[in-house]
Amino acid sequence: MDEIRRISANPRMSGAVVHAGVAYLSGQVAINHRGGALADQVDEVLARIDALLAEAGSDRSRLLTATIMLSDMGAMPVLNAAWNRWIAPGCAPTRTSIQAVLASPDYALEIVATAAAD
């Protein structure tokens, strides 16, 4: 039986769960830049994803899929500019972007990702 590893877990949820060579990341939001500029929120969320992927034995070049929830689809150009700088060349995952009501009006986006892991 494959081991299930939980990362940054609390009683409600885990930041990531690794099982059978796949890392499943929970939705990541900007904590430090909550309510701040969109570009700062995007950069923080991508950095949080990087940190969880590293802890899971993976990195952005091994992303399989990403679901991006935006509070306002008008944010897409800012998101795409940061995403294009961040994503590993030639390693774009599948991606879905939707407009959603997020857990707090201070959140501009939330990103859920899945990646291959060791």
Protein Blocks (a to p, Z undefined) as FASTA:
>chain_A
ZZdddehiafkbcfbdceehiacddddddfklgoiafklmmmmmmmmmmmmmmmnopafk
lcfbdcdddfblklmmmmmmmmmmmpcghiaccddddddddfbfkbmbdcddddddZZ
